[in-house]
């Protein structure tokens, strides 16, 4: 699963939220450059919050060196 590309200004630290995930599976996330020749896209922090109905929201604090388009993606692993 992935989200539409997002723009982040170079040198900026930004807090993004994504309503993705649930508690029954292991989730892995990535934050990647959309285009070539981007030297660094970092997830500085990542955490999960949930409400009383167990709707989960992922939080990411990201930093990039150059302003450009970036993409979040996620994958979950099912048990046997």
Gaussian input, Z-matrix of N, CA and C with variables (Angstrom, degrees):
# hf/3-21g

backbone

0 1
 N
 C     1     B1
 C     2     B2     1     A1
 N     3     B3     2     A2     1     D1
 C     4     B4     3     A3     2     D2
 C     5     B5     4     A4     3     D3
 N     6     B6     5     A5     4     D4
 C     7     B7     6     A6     5     D5
 C     8     B8     7     A7     6     D6
 N     9     B9     8     A8     7     D7
 C    10    B10     9     A9     8     D8
 C    11    B11    10    A10     9     D9
 N    12    B12    11    A11    10    D10
 C    13    B13    12    A12    11    D11
 C    14    B14    13    A13    12    D12
 N    15    B15    14    A14    13    D13
 C    16    B16    15    A15    14    D14
 C    17    B17    16    A16    15    D15
 N    18    B18    17    A17    16    D16
 C    19    B19    18    A18    17    D17
 C    20    B20    19    A19    18    D18
 N    21    B21    20    A20    19    D19
 C    22    B22    21    A21    20    D20
 C    23    B23    22    A22    21    D21
 N    24    B24    23    A23    22    D22
 C    25    B25    24    A24    23    D23
 C    26    B26    25    A25    24    D24
 N    27    B27    26    A26    25    D25
 C    28    B28    27    A27    26    D26
 C    29    B29    28    A28    27    D27
 N    30    B30    29    A29    28    D28
 C    31    B31    30    A30    29    D29
 C    32    B32    31    A31    30    D30
 N    33    B33    32    A32    31    D31
 C    34    B34    33    A33    32    D32
 C    35    B35    34    A34    33    D33
 N    36    B36    35    A35    34    D34
 C    37    B37    36    A36    35    D35
 C    38    B38    37    A37    36    D36
 N    39    B39    38    A38    37    D37
 C    40    B40    39    A39    38    D38
 C    41    B41    40    A40    39    D39
 N    42    B42    41    A41    40    D40
 C    43    B43    42    A42    41    D41
 C    44    B44    43    A43    42    D42
 N    45    B45    44    A44    43    D43
 C    46    B46    45    A45    44    D44
 C    47    B47    46    A46    45    D45
 N    48    B48    47    A47    46    D46
 C    49    B49    48    A48    47    D47
 C    50    B50    49    A49    48    D48
 N    51    B51    50    A50    49    D49
 C    52    B52    51    A51    50    D50
 C    53    B53    52    A52    51    D51
 N    54    B54    53    A53    52    D52
 C    55    B55    54    A54    53    D53
 C    56    B56    55    A55    54    D54
 N    57    B57    56    A56    55    D55
 C    58    B58    57    A57    56    D56
 C    59    B59    58    A58    57    D57
 N    60    B60    59    A59    58    D58
 C    61    B61    60    A60    59    D59
 C    62    B62    61    A61    60    D60
 N    63    B63    62    A62    61    D61
 C    64    B64    63    A63    62    D62
 C    65    B65    64    A64    63    D63
 N    66    B66    65    A65    64    D64
 C    67    B67    66    A66    65    D65
 C    68    B68    67    A67    66    D66
 N    69    B69    68    A68    67    D67
 C    70    B70    69    A69    68    D68
 C    71    B71    70    A70    69    D69
 N    72    B72    71    A71    70    D70
 C    73    B73    72    A72    71    D71
 C    74    B74    73    A73    72    D72
 N    75    B75    74    A74    73    D73
 C    76    B76    75    A75    74    D74
 C    77    B77    76    A76    75    D75
 N    78    B78    77    A77    76    D76
 C    79    B79    78    A78    77    D77
 C    80    B80    79    A79    78    D78
 N    81    B81    80    A80    79    D79
 C    82    B82    81    A81    80    D80
 C    83    B83    82    A82    81    D81
 N    84    B84    83    A83    82    D82
 C    85    B85    84    A84    83    D83
 C    86    B86    85    A85    84    D84
 N    87    B87    86    A86    85    D85
 C    88    B88    87    A87    86    D86
 C    89    B89    88    A88    87    D87
 N    90    B90    89    A89    88    D88
 C    91    B91    90    A90    89    D89
 C    92    B92    91    A91    90    D90
 N    93    B93    92    A92    91    D91
 C    94    B94    93    A93    92    D92
 C    95    B95    94    A94    93    D93
 N    96    B96    95    A95    94    D94
 C    97    B97    96    A96    95    D95
 C    98    B98    97    A97    96    D96
 N    99    B99    98    A98    97    D97
 C   100   B100    99    A99    98    D98
 C   101   B101   100   A100    99    D99
 N   102   B102   101   A101   100   D100
 C   103   B103   102   A102   101   D101
 C   104   B104   103   A103   102   D102
 N   105   B105   104   A104   103   D103
 C   106   B106   105   A105   104   D104
 C   107   B107   106   A106   105   D105
 N   108   B108   107   A107   106   D106
 C   109   B109   108   A108   107   D107
 C   110   B110   109   A109   108   D108
 N   111   B111   110   A110   109   D109
 C   112   B112   111   A111   110   D110
 C   113   B113   112   A112   111   D111
 N   114   B114   113   A113   112   D112
 C   115   B115   114   A114   113   D113
 C   116   B116   115   A115   114   D114
 N   117   B117   116   A116   115   D115
 C   118   B118   117   A117   116   D116
 C   119   B119   118   A118   117   D117
 N   120   B120   119   A119   118   D118
 C   121   B121   120   A120   119   D119
 C   122   B122   121   A121   120   D120
 N   123   B123   122   A122   121   D121
 C   124   B124   123   A123   122   D122
 C   125   B125   124   A124   123   D123
 N   126   B126   125   A125   124   D124
 C   127   B127   126   A126   125   D125
 C   128   B128   127   A127   126   D126
 N   129   B129   128   A128   127   D127
 C   130   B130   129   A129   128   D128
 C   131   B131   130   A130   129   D129
 N   132   B132   131   A131   130   D130
 C   133   B133   132   A132   131   D131
 C   134   B134   133   A133   132   D132
 N   135   B135   134   A134   133   D133
 C   136   B136   135   A135   134   D134
 C   137   B137   136   A136   135   D135
 N   138   B138   137   A137   136   D136
 C   139   B139   138   A138   137   D137
 C   140   B140   139   A139   138   D138
 N   141   B141   140   A140   139   D139
 C   142   B142   141   A141   140   D140
 C   143   B143   142   A142   141   D141
 N   144   B144   143   A143   142   D142
 C   145   B145   144   A144   143   D143
 C   146   B146   145   A145   144   D144
 N   147   B147   146   A146   145   D145
 C   148   B148   147   A147   146   D146
 C   149   B149   148   A148   147   D147
 N   150   B150   149   A149   148   D148
 C   151   B151   150   A150   149   D149
 C   152   B152   151   A151   150   D150
 N   153   B153   152   A152   151   D151
 C   154   B154   153   A153   152   D152
 C   155   B155   154   A154   153   D153
 N   156   B156   155   A155   154   D154
 C   157   B157   156   A156   155   D155
 C   158   B158   157   A157   156   D156
 N   159   B159   158   A158   157   D157
 C   160   B160   159   A159   158   D158
 C   161   B161   160   A160   159   D159
 N   162   B162   161   A161   160   D160
 C   163   B163   162   A162   161   D161
 C   164   B164   163   A163   162   D162
 N   165   B165   164   A164   163   D163
 C   166   B166   165   A165   164   D164
 C   167   B167   166   A166   165   D165
 N   168   B168   167   A167   166   D166
 C   169   B169   168   A168   167   D167
 C   170   B170   169   A169   168   D168
 N   171   B171   170   A170   169   D169
 C   172   B172   171   A171   170   D170
 C   173   B173   172   A172   171   D171
 N   174   B174   173   A173   172   D172
 C   175   B175   174   A174   173   D173
 C   176   B176   175   A175   174   D174
 N   177   B177   176   A176   175   D175
 C   178   B178   177   A177   176   D176
 C   179   B179   178   A178   177   D177
 N   180   B180   179   A179   178   D178
 C   181   B181   180   A180   179   D179
 C   182   B182   181   A181   180   D180
 N   183   B183   182   A182   181   D181
 C   184   B184   183   A183   182   D182
 C   185   B185   184   A184   183   D183
 N   186   B186   185   A185   184   D184
 C   187   B187   186   A186   185   D185
 C   188   B188   187   A187   186   D186
 N   189   B189   188   A188   187   D187
 C   190   B190   189   A189   188   D188
 C   191   B191   190   A190   189   D189
 N   192   B192   191   A191   190   D190
 C   193   B193   192   A192   191   D191
 C   194   B194   193   A193   192   D192
 N   195   B195   194   A194   193   D193
 C   196   B196   195   A195   194   D194
 C   197   B197   196   A196   195   D195
 N   198   B198   197   A197   196   D196
 C   199   B199   198   A198   197   D197
 C   200   B200   199   A199   198   D198
 N   201   B201   200   A200   199   D199
 C   202   B202   201   A201   200   D200
 C   203   B203   202   A202   201   D201
 N   204   B204   203   A203   202   D202
 C   205   B205   204   A204   203   D203
 C   206   B206   205   A205   204   D204
 N   207   B207   206   A206   205   D205
 C   208   B208   207   A207   206   D206
 C   209   B209   208   A208   207   D207
 N   210   B210   209   A209   208   D208
 C   211   B211   210   A210   209   D209
 C   212   B212   211   A211   210   D210
 N   213   B213   212   A212   211   D211
 C   214   B214   213   A213   212   D212
 C   215   B215   214   A214   213   D213
 N   216   B216   215   A215   214   D214
 C   217   B217   216   A216   215   D215
 C   218   B218   217   A217   216   D216
 N   219   B219   218   A218   217   D217
 C   220   B220   219   A219   218   D218
 C   221   B221   220   A220   219   D219
 N   222   B222   221   A221   220   D220
 C   223   B223   222   A222   221   D221
 C   224   B224   223   A223   222   D222
 N   225   B225   224   A224   223   D223
 C   226   B226   225   A225   224   D224
 C   227   B227   226   A226   225   D225
 N   228   B228   227   A227   226   D226
 C   229   B229   228   A228   227   D227
 C   230   B230   229   A229   228   D228
 N   231   B231   230   A230   229   D229
 C   232   B232   231   A231   230   D230
 C   233   B233   232   A232   231   D231
 N   234   B234   233   A233   232   D232
 C   235   B235   234   A234   233   D233
 C   236   B236   235   A235   234   D234
 N   237   B237   236   A236   235   D235
 C   238   B238   237   A237   236   D236
 C   239   B239   238   A238   237   D237

   B1=1.4430
   B2=1.5102
   B3=1.3052
   B4=1.4492
   B5=1.5157
   B6=1.3083
   B7=1.4536
   B8=1.5163
   B9=1.3173
   B10=1.4584
   B11=1.5262
   B12=1.3286
   B13=1.4654
   B14=1.5263
   B15=1.3096
   B16=1.4647
   B17=1.5199
   B18=1.3296
   B19=1.4538
   B20=1.5151
   B21=1.3269
   B22=1.4592
   B23=1.5194
   B24=1.3302
   B25=1.4615
   B26=1.5123
   B27=1.3150
   B28=1.4544
   B29=1.5224
   B30=1.3332
   B31=1.4496
   B32=1.5120
   B33=1.3290
   B34=1.4635
   B35=1.5248
   B36=1.3191
   B37=1.4616
   B38=1.5246
   B39=1.3459
   B40=1.4598
   B41=1.5194
   B42=1.3405
   B43=1.4652
   B44=1.5311
   B45=1.3410
   B46=1.4542
   B47=1.5319
   B48=1.3247
   B49=1.4670
   B50=1.5196
   B51=1.3366
   B52=1.4598
   B53=1.5173
   B54=1.3222
   B55=1.4675
   B56=1.5165
   B57=1.3225
   B58=1.4586
   B59=1.5147
   B60=1.2981
   B61=1.4567
   B62=1.5184
   B63=1.2750
   B64=1.4577
   B65=1.5180
   B66=1.3024
   B67=1.4671
   B68=1.5260
   B69=1.3122
   B70=1.4580
   B71=1.5218
   B72=1.3065
   B73=1.4585
   B74=1.5161
   B75=1.3210
   B76=1.4542
   B77=1.5270
   B78=1.3132
   B79=1.4657
   B80=1.5152
   B81=1.3082
   B82=1.4616
   B83=1.5195
   B84=1.3185
   B85=1.4610
   B86=1.5197
   B87=1.3206
   B88=1.4667
   B89=1.5228
   B90=1.3080
   B91=1.4649
   B92=1.5152
   B93=1.3268
   B94=1.4678
   B95=1.5161
   B96=1.3395
   B97=1.4611
   B98=1.5251
   B99=1.3077
   B100=1.4578
   B101=1.5186
   B102=1.3426
   B103=1.4520
   B104=1.5278
   B105=1.3260
   B106=1.4668
   B107=1.5295
   B108=1.3280
   B109=1.4631
   B110=1.5265
   B111=1.3025
   B112=1.4605
   B113=1.5229
   B114=1.3137
   B115=1.4562
   B116=1.5292
   B117=1.3262
   B118=1.4605
   B119=1.5216
   B120=1.3178
   B121=1.4571
   B122=1.5148
   B123=1.3236
   B124=1.4661
   B125=1.5206
   B126=1.3332
   B127=1.4575
   B128=1.5255
   B129=1.3210
   B130=1.4609
   B131=1.5238
   B132=1.3286
   B133=1.4692
   B134=1.5197
   B135=1.3277
   B136=1.4567
   B137=1.5067
   B138=1.3435
   B139=1.4593
   B140=1.5232
   B141=1.3150
   B142=1.4530
   B143=1.5101
   B144=1.3213
   B145=1.4635
   B146=1.5219
   B147=1.3317
   B148=1.4650
   B149=1.5175
   B150=1.3303
   B151=1.4549
   B152=1.5360
   B153=1.3142
   B154=1.4683
   B155=1.5261
   B156=1.3263
   B157=1.4609
   B158=1.5247
   B159=1.3381
   B160=1.4635
   B161=1.5278
   B162=1.3252
   B163=1.4600
   B164=1.5180
   B165=1.3111
   B166=1.4619
   B167=1.5205
   B168=1.3128
   B169=1.4594
   B170=1.5161
   B171=1.3217
   B172=1.4615
   B173=1.5222
   B174=1.3142
   B175=1.4620
   B176=1.5221
   B177=1.3224
   B178=1.4585
   B179=1.5185
   B180=1.3191
   B181=1.4541
   B182=1.5202
   B183=1.3324
   B184=1.4594
   B185=1.5233
   B186=1.3244
   B187=1.4643
   B188=1.5240
   B189=1.3286
   B190=1.4589
   B191=1.5230
   B192=1.3218
   B193=1.4639
   B194=1.5183
   B195=1.3261
   B196=1.4651
   B197=1.5162
   B198=1.3275
   B199=1.4553
   B200=1.5115
   B201=1.3250
   B202=1.4518
   B203=1.5116
   B204=1.3191
   B205=1.4587
   B206=1.5218
   B207=1.3301
   B208=1.4627
   B209=1.5171
   B210=1.3315
   B211=1.4601
   B212=1.5228
   B213=1.3357
   B214=1.4572
   B215=1.5271
   B216=1.3223
   B217=1.4605
   B218=1.5140
   B219=1.3391
   B220=1.4640
   B221=1.5213
   B222=1.3166
   B223=1.4541
   B224=1.5313
   B225=1.3187
   B226=1.4447
   B227=1.5207
   B228=1.3170
   B229=1.4554
   B230=1.5175
   B231=1.3234
   B232=1.4650
   B233=1.5230
   B234=1.3271
   B235=1.4530
   B236=1.5124
   B237=1.3336
   B238=1.4689
   B239=1.4879
   A1=108.43
   A2=116.83
   A3=119.77
   A4=109.44
   A5=114.20
   A6=121.32
   A7=109.09
   A8=116.07
   A9=120.50
   A10=108.54
   A11=117.79
   A12=120.05
   A13=111.35
   A14=115.52
   A15=122.30
   A16=108.55
   A17=117.05
   A18=120.93
   A19=109.01
   A20=115.97
   A21=120.93
   A22=108.28
   A23=115.76
   A24=122.10
   A25=110.01
   A26=117.22
   A27=122.43
   A28=112.54
   A29=116.63
   A30=123.03
   A31=114.22
   A32=117.97
   A33=121.81
   A34=111.15
   A35=115.02
   A36=121.93
   A37=106.35
   A38=117.03
   A39=121.77
   A40=110.09
   A41=116.50
   A42=123.19
   A43=107.52
   A44=116.48
   A45=123.10
   A46=108.46
   A47=116.92
   A48=120.86
   A49=108.49
   A50=114.65
   A51=121.51
   A52=107.58
   A53=116.81
   A54=121.19
   A55=109.24
   A56=115.19
   A57=122.43
   A58=107.43
   A59=116.10
   A60=119.37
   A61=111.71
   A62=115.27
   A63=124.07
   A64=106.56
   A65=118.03
   A66=120.19
   A67=115.30
   A68=118.69
   A69=121.02
   A70=113.77
   A71=118.48
   A72=122.19
   A73=110.34
   A74=115.33
   A75=121.04
   A76=106.95
   A77=116.92
   A78=121.98
   A79=109.60
   A80=117.22
   A81=123.08
   A82=108.83
   A83=116.66
   A84=121.38
   A85=110.05
   A86=115.76
   A87=120.56
   A88=109.22
   A89=114.90
   A90=124.38
   A91=104.99
   A92=117.15
   A93=121.10
   A94=111.87
   A95=115.61
   A96=118.82
   A97=110.75
   A98=116.69
   A99=122.97
   A100=110.21
   A101=117.41
   A102=121.93
   A103=110.14
   A104=116.00
   A105=121.65
   A106=111.02
   A107=114.67
   A108=123.82
   A109=114.29
   A110=116.68
   A111=121.84
   A112=107.36
   A113=119.54
   A114=120.74
   A115=114.95
   A116=118.68
   A117=117.60
   A118=111.27
   A119=115.28
   A120=123.68
   A121=105.50
   A122=117.71
   A123=121.75
   A124=112.05
   A125=116.07
   A126=121.69
   A127=104.91
   A128=116.90
   A129=121.13
   A130=111.70
   A131=116.28
   A132=121.91
   A133=108.38
   A134=116.12
   A135=121.99
   A136=107.43
   A137=117.71
   A138=121.41
   A139=109.20
   A140=115.75
   A141=123.31
   A142=109.66
   A143=116.85
   A144=121.35
   A145=107.82
   A146=116.55
   A147=120.37
   A148=109.33
   A149=115.15
   A150=120.07
   A151=109.27
   A152=117.76
   A153=121.55
   A154=113.10
   A155=117.78
   A156=121.84
   A157=112.03
   A158=116.85
   A159=124.08
   A160=112.86
   A161=117.43
   A162=121.01
   A163=106.46
   A164=116.76
   A165=121.73
   A166=111.79
   A167=115.84
   A168=123.34
   A169=108.23
   A170=115.48
   A171=120.86
   A172=108.64
   A173=116.15
   A174=122.76
   A175=107.87
   A176=115.33
   A177=121.42
   A178=109.09
   A179=116.50
   A180=121.80
   A181=104.79
   A182=116.51
   A183=121.52
   A184=110.97
   A185=114.90
   A186=122.04
   A187=107.92
   A188=116.03
   A189=121.92
   A190=109.12
   A191=116.24
   A192=120.38
   A193=112.06
   A194=117.87
   A195=122.08
   A196=109.02
   A197=116.26
   A198=119.73
   A199=110.28
   A200=116.50
   A201=120.61
   A202=109.21
   A203=115.59
   A204=121.25
   A205=110.13
   A206=115.11
   A207=122.57
   A208=108.18
   A209=116.12
   A210=120.24
   A211=110.62
   A212=114.81
   A213=121.99
   A214=107.38
   A215=116.93
   A216=120.49
   A217=108.57
   A218=115.38
   A219=120.91
   A220=109.46
   A221=114.77
   A222=121.15
   A223=107.23
   A224=117.15
   A225=119.73
   A226=109.51
   A227=114.80
   A228=122.28
   A229=108.06
   A230=116.85
   A231=121.84
   A232=109.92
   A233=115.79
   A234=120.24
   A235=110.78
   A236=116.01
   A237=120.19
   A238=112.23
   D1=146.62
   D2=177.11
   D3=-148.98
   D4=161.26
   D5=176.98
   D6=-101.15
   D7=163.03
   D8=174.61
   D9=-61.73
   D10=152.84
   D11=179.60
   D12=-58.81
   D13=146.60
   D14=177.41
   D15=-120.47
   D16=150.47
   D17=176.87
   D18=-98.21
   D19=135.40
   D20=173.49
   D21=-131.90
   D22=132.27
   D23=-179.75
   D24=-69.73
   D25=140.68
   D26=179.86
   D27=-60.10
   D28=138.03
   D29=-179.67
   D30=78.29
   D31=-1.34
   D32=-177.18
   D33=-89.77
   D34=146.55
   D35=170.02
   D36=-108.09
   D37=125.33
   D38=-172.36
   D39=-129.59
   D40=144.54
   D41=174.11
   D42=-101.52
   D43=114.88
   D44=177.85
   D45=-108.27
   D46=151.14
   D47=171.87
   D48=-125.08
   D49=149.20
   D50=-179.53
   D51=-144.31
   D52=121.83
   D53=179.36
   D54=-82.32
   D55=78.11
   D56=-175.98
   D57=-141.12
   D58=135.52
   D59=176.16
   D60=117.90
   D61=162.97
   D62=175.67
   D63=-159.99
   D64=175.20
   D65=-169.29
   D66=-91.81
   D67=-1.21
   D68=-174.63
   D69=-89.62
   D70=-12.11
   D71=-175.65
   D72=-132.49
   D73=160.52
   D74=169.93
   D75=-81.01
   D76=132.80
   D77=178.74
   D78=-114.92
   D79=135.70
   D80=171.78
   D81=-117.25
   D82=140.27
   D83=-176.37
   D84=-126.67
   D85=152.89
   D86=173.10
   D87=-140.15
   D88=156.53
   D89=177.43
   D90=-131.78
   D91=109.45
   D92=-170.16
   D93=-127.46
   D94=152.81
   D95=173.37
   D96=-63.11
   D97=142.18
   D98=178.15
   D99=-80.17
   D100=-30.37
   D101=-176.45
   D102=-119.81
   D103=168.70
   D104=-178.93
   D105=-73.46
   D106=165.24
   D107=173.46
   D108=64.23
   D109=37.16
   D110=172.62
   D111=-103.59
   D112=117.58
   D113=-171.86
   D114=-72.59
   D115=-30.68
   D116=-175.52
   D117=-160.15
   D118=129.55
   D119=170.44
   D120=-131.36
   D121=116.57
   D122=-173.53
   D123=-116.17
   D124=141.15
   D125=163.95
   D126=-96.88
   D127=110.03
   D128=-179.47
   D129=-80.40
   D130=-37.39
   D131=178.22
   D132=-142.94
   D133=150.36
   D134=174.42
   D135=-148.28
   D136=131.66
   D137=176.49
   D138=-150.14
   D139=165.15
   D140=-177.63
   D141=-119.03
   D142=136.97
   D143=172.12
   D144=-123.35
   D145=156.02
   D146=177.34
   D147=-141.78
   D148=156.67
   D149=178.09
   D150=-101.12
   D151=-171.75
   D152=-177.68
   D153=-66.60
   D154=-19.31
   D155=177.97
   D156=-97.53
   D157=11.94
   D158=-180.00
   D159=60.18
   D160=33.60
   D161=168.55
   D162=-81.40
   D163=120.88
   D164=-174.32
   D165=-96.87
   D166=139.65
   D167=174.99
   D168=-125.21
   D169=128.44
   D170=175.96
   D171=-91.24
   D172=139.08
   D173=178.68
   D174=-117.61
   D175=136.08
   D176=178.96
   D177=-132.50
   D178=135.04
   D179=168.64
   D180=-109.49
   D181=117.95
   D182=-174.04
   D183=-119.76
   D184=156.85
   D185=175.75
   D186=-141.19
   D187=138.62
   D188=178.47
   D189=-131.58
   D190=155.87
   D191=178.31
   D192=-85.39
   D193=-37.78
   D194=-177.52
   D195=-120.83
   D196=141.71
   D197=176.16
   D198=-70.95
   D199=127.47
   D200=-178.88
   D201=-171.20
   D202=-173.18
   D203=175.82
   D204=-88.00
   D205=141.28
   D206=179.42
   D207=-135.75
   D208=159.95
   D209=-179.32
   D210=-132.03
   D211=135.92
   D212=169.91
   D213=-90.61
   D214=142.66
   D215=172.01
   D216=-139.60
   D217=158.81
   D218=-177.47
   D219=-143.21
   D220=151.94
   D221=174.78
   D222=-142.93
   D223=143.39
   D224=175.33
   D225=-119.83
   D226=150.94
   D227=-178.40
   D228=-112.39
   D229=122.61
   D230=-179.69
   D231=-87.85
   D232=148.51
   D233=174.29
   D234=-77.17
   D235=176.71
   D236=-179.38
   D237=-75.08

